[in-house]
């Protein structure tokens, strides 16, 4: 199934972001540490121009730490970028951000000259949780479904920093189906936009190649089945996702598998690394 999801309010959000960007000093780009390229908004680098950007690799507790170190090195090599892995609910980690802001924009944050920061990111990446942790209270709505934030708001952190929140942004055309499947696996795309069986097969194929031991340990497999479909089927069988006649309910098995991945039941996983992305881009260029 081709994944294509772009709610109408996001077109308006893109315009809002372009307008807001002219009035800010610093960008917080919240990314999913497990898939920082697929969870990025491709428009952002062009919109921010030369303004500094802090790439926040959220859900770091779910990501493969070795791969995350590679991403930090990759992003920090870019102009005007500082990278920080974190878990947006952890106050100690989020508490490092105000000091980092002042270091990157030393001429702001003074009386009458607030340091203006905008928070951007795709739906369900953790923006609202980050804002609430920074503010020390519940300001932004938080949910486990995409696109919870639907309007622009400003928050005075009372420390010289003025925070602007924007609705979750996702590119208008998910032409890269590899990235789209990663987003669906992570939970960033609404359930109505994809089929669980298809996404589960994609995830099973990836884990079979990159994290086979996690599969054998979690599902007590003596050997991993040859095909992704057979792997999901076997997982369903072992989890009791059966229908009349002893057949596996593939829809139920697929949803269970994806939800266990999202919850970290298979350990800390990363769905892409810099070398993989470079290889995929090269493939796309050469056809």
C-alpha positions in Angstrom: 0.0 0.0 0.0 1.3 3.5 -0.9 1.4 5.7 2.2 0.3 9.3 1.6 -0.8 11.5 4.5 -1.1 15.3 4.5 -4.0 16.7 6.5 -5.3 20.0 5.2 -4.3 22.0 8.3 -0.7 21.3 7.5 -0.7 23.4 4.4 -1.7 26.3 6.6 1.0 25.3 9.2 3.7 25.5 6.5 2.7 29.0 5.7 2.6 29.9 9.4 6.2 28.5 9.8 7.5 30.6 6.9 6.0 33.7 8.4 7.2 33.0 12.0 10.7 32.1 10.9 11.4 35.8 10.0 10.8 36.8 13.6 12.9 34.2 15.5 16.5 33.9 16.6 16.9 30.1 17.0 15.2 26.9 15.8 14.6 23.8 17.9 14.0 21.0 15.4 12.6 18.0 17.3 13.4 14.7 15.5 12.8 11.1 16.3 16.2 9.8 17.3 15.4 6.4 15.7 14.8 8.0 12.3 16.1 11.6 12.2 16.1 12.0 8.5 12.7 10.5 7.8 11.3 12.6 10.7 12.7 15.8 9.5 10.8 18.5 7.5 12.8 19.0 4.3 11.6 22.6 4.0 13.2 23.6 7.3 16.8 24.1 6.2 15.8 26.4 3.5 13.4 28.4 5.7 15.8 28.9 8.6 18.6 30.2 6.3 21.6 31.1 8.5 19.8 31.1 11.8 21.2 28.5 14.2 19.4 25.3 14.7 19.4 22.8 17.6 18.5 19.3 16.4 16.9 17.5 19.3 17.1 13.8 18.9 14.0 12.9 21.0 13.0 9.4 22.2 16.7 8.8 22.6 15.8 6.1 25.2 14.3 4.1 22.3 17.2 4.5 19.8 20.3 2.5 19.3 23.0 4.5 21.2 25.8 3.6 18.8 23.7 4.8 15.8 22.8 8.0 17.7 26.4 8.9 18.2 26.9 8.7 14.4 23.9 11.0 13.9 25.3 13.6 16.4 28.6 13.6 14.5 26.8 13.9 11.1 24.5 16.8 12.1 27.2 18.7 14.1 29.3 18.9 10.9 26.5 21.0 9.3 26.7 24.8 9.4 24.9 26.4 12.3 23.8 23.1 13.8 24.1 21.7 17.3 22.8 18.3 18.1 21.5 17.0 21.4 20.0 13.6 22.1 17.4 13.6 24.8 14.1 12.2 26.2 11.7 15.1 26.3 10.2 14.1 29.7 13.5 14.2 31.5 13.9 17.6 33.1 17.6 17.2 33.7 18.2 16.7 30.0 15.8 19.4 28.8 17.2 21.8 31.4 20.4 22.0 29.4 18.7 23.9 26.6 18.4 27.4 28.0 22.2 27.6 28.5 22.8 26.2 25.0 20.4 28.8 23.6 22.3 31.7 25.2 25.6 30.3 23.9 24.3 30.1 20.4 22.6 33.5 20.5 24.6 35.6 23.0 23.2 38.9 21.9 19.6 38.0 22.9 17.9 37.0 26.2 18.4 40.4 27.7 15.8 42.7 29.3 13.6 44.0 26.4 15.3 41.6 24.0 14.0 38.1 24.5 15.7 35.2 22.8 13.0 34.0 20.4 13.0 30.3 19.8 10.6 28.3 17.6 9.9 24.6 18.1 9.2 22.6 14.9 8.7 18.9 14.2 6.5 16.4 12.6 3.4 15.1 14.5 3.9 12.8 17.5 7.7 13.5 17.6 7.4 14.9 21.2 7.2 18.7 20.6 4.4 19.3 23.1 6.1 17.2 25.8 9.3 19.1 25.3 7.5 22.4 25.7 5.7 21.3 28.8 9.0 20.1 30.3 10.7 23.4 29.5 7.9 25.4 30.9 7.6 23.3 34.0 3.9 22.9 33.6 1.3 21.6 31.2 0.9 24.2 28.4 0.8 22.2 25.2 -1.5 19.3 24.6 0.1 15.9 24.6 -1.3 12.8 23.0 -0.2 9.4 21.5 -1.9 10.2 18.1 -0.5 12.4 15.3 -1.4 16.1 14.9 -2.5 16.9 18.4 -1.2 20.5 18.1 -3.3 22.4 15.6 -2.7 26.1 16.4 0.3 28.4 16.9 1.1 29.6 20.4 3.8 31.5 22.3 5.2 30.7 25.7 7.2 33.0 27.9 9.7 30.8 29.8 10.4 33.6 32.3 14.1 33.3 31.8 14.6 35.6 28.8 13.5 33.0 26.3 10.3 33.3 24.4 9.1 30.0 22.9 6.9 29.7 19.8 5.1 26.4 19.1 3.9 25.4 15.7 1.6 22.6 14.5 3.3 19.4 13.6 4.7 19.5 10.0 5.1 16.7 7.6 6.0 17.0 3.9 3.1 17.1 1.5 4.2 14.1 -0.5 5.6 11.0 1.1 7.3 10.1 -2.2 10.0 8.2 -0.4 8.1 5.1 0.7 11.1 3.8 2.7 10.9 6.9 4.9 7.1 6.7 5.0 7.2 3.1 6.2 9.7 4.1 8.9 7.4 6.9 10.0 4.4 4.5 10.1 6.5 2.1 12.2 7.4 4.8 14.6 3.8 6.0 15.1 4.1 9.4 13.3 1.5 8.6 10.7 -2.2 8.2 11.4 -3.5 4.6 11.2 -6.0 5.5 8.4 -3.0 6.2 6.1 -1.4 2.7 6.1 -2.0 -1.0 6.4 -0.5 -2.7 9.4 0.4 -5.8 7.4 2.4 -3.9 4.8 4.2 -1.8 7.4 4.9 -4.9 9.6 6.5 -6.7 6.6 8.7 -3.6 6.1 9.7 -3.6 9.7 10.3 -7.3 9.8 12.5 -7.2 6.8 14.6 -4.4 8.3 14.9 -6.0 11.7 15.8 -9.3 10.1 18.8 -7.6 8.4 19.9 -5.2 11.2 18.8 -6.7 14.5 18.1 -10.5 14.0 19.1 -11.4 17.6 16.4 -9.1 19.0 13.8 -11.0 17.0 15.0 -14.4 18.1 15.2 -13.4 21.7 11.9 -11.5 21.9 9.9 -14.2 20.1 11.9 -17.2 21.1 12.6 -18.2 17.5 15.0 -21.1 16.7 15.4 -19.6 13.2 14.1 -16.5 11.5 11.6 -17.4 8.7 12.8 -16.7 5.1 10.3 -14.0 4.2 9.0 -10.9 6.2 5.4 -12.1 5.8 6.3 -15.5 7.2 8.2 -13.8 10.1 5.1 -11.7 11.1 3.0 -14.8 10.7 5.2 -16.8 13.1 5.2 -13.9 15.6 1.4 -13.9 15.4 1.3 -17.7 16.0 3.5 -17.4 19.0 1.5 -14.6 20.4 -1.8 -16.4 20.0 -3.2 -14.2 17.2 -5.3 -17.0 15.8 -8.6 -17.3 14.1 -10.9 -20.3 13.4 -8.9 -23.2 11.9 -5.7 -22.3 13.6 -4.8 -19.7 10.9 -3.0 -16.5 12.0 -4.9 -13.2 12.0 -2.3 -11.2 10.1 -3.9 -7.9 10.8 -3.8 -8.5 14.6 -0.3 -10.0 14.5 1.0 -7.0 12.5 -0.5 -4.5 14.8 0.9 -6.3 17.9 4.4 -6.5 16.2 4.4 -2.7 15.4 3.2 -1.7 18.8 5.9 -3.8 20.5 8.5 -2.1 18.3 7.1 1.4 19.3 7.1 0.5 22.9 10.7 -0.6 22.9 9.9 -4.3 23.6 12.6 -5.3 21.2 15.2 -3.1 22.8 16.7 0.2 21.5 16.4 0.3 17.7 17.4 2.8 15.1 15.7 2.6 11.7 18.3 4.5 9.7 21.9 5.6 10.0 23.9 8.2 8.0 25.6 5.6 5.7 22.2 4.0 4.9 20.7 7.3 4.0 23.7 8.2 1.9 23.3 4.9 0.0 19.6 5.4 -0.5 20.1 8.9 -1.9 22.7 7.6 -4.2 20.3 4.9 -5.4 17.6 7.5 -6.0 20.0 9.7 -8.1 21.2 6.8 -10.2 17.8 5.3 -10.6 
